[in-house]
Amino acid sequence: MFYERFEKLCKAADTSPCAVTISAGMSKSNVTQWKNGMSPTLSTISKLAMQLKVPVTAFLEEQQAGTENT
């Protein structure tokens, strides 16, 4: 799930999902939507990645690791 990975990346950067989302110019209501299972667009993921100073693929790595074994 996107939100779980986003939350881990935020913790690694010593910040919160809400702070990153607001810094990226979005509403913190987006965080609630992601918690509820909605997925952001690639454009949104790109903005979040820039704020966290990580590659866009950082949001996918955990999912990819799970699918390689199937």
SVG drawing of the C-alpha trace seen along z (x, -y; Angstrom):
<svg xmlns="http://www.w3.org/2000/svg" viewBox="-10 -25 27 42">
<polyline fill="none" stroke="black" stroke-width="0.4" points="0.0,0.0 1.3,-3.4 0.7,-5.1 2.7,-2.6 5.8,-3.1 5.3,-6.9 5.2,-6.8 8.4,-4.8 10.2,-7.2 9.0,-10.1 10.2,-8.5 13.6,-7.9 13.8,-11.6 12.7,-12.6 9.5,-14.2 5.7,-13.5 3.6,-12.7 1.5,-15.8 4.6,-18.1 5.9,-16.6 2.5,-16.8 2.1,-20.5 5.6,-21.3 4.9,-19.7 1.9,-22.2 -0.9,-19.7 -3.6,-19.5 -3.1,-17.3 -6.5,-15.8 -4.5,-13.9 -2.8,-12.0 -6.2,-10.9 -7.1,-9.6 -3.9,-7.7 -4.4,-6.2 -7.8,-5.0 -6.2,-3.1 -6.3,-5.6 -3.2,-5.8 -1.7,-9.1 -0.8,-9.9 2.7,-9.6 3.0,-13.4 2.1,-13.5 4.6,-10.7 7.2,-12.7 6.5,-15.8 6.7,-13.8 9.9,-12.2 11.4,-15.6 10.5,-16.8 11.9,-13.7 15.0,-13.8 14.5,-10.2 14.0,-8.7 10.4,-8.0 11.3,-4.3 11.7,-4.5 7.9,-4.4 7.9,-1.1 10.8,0.8 8.9,2.6 6.1,3.7 8.7,4.9 10.5,7.0 7.2,8.8 6.4,9.5 9.8,10.9 9.2,14.0 5.9,14.9"/>
</svg>
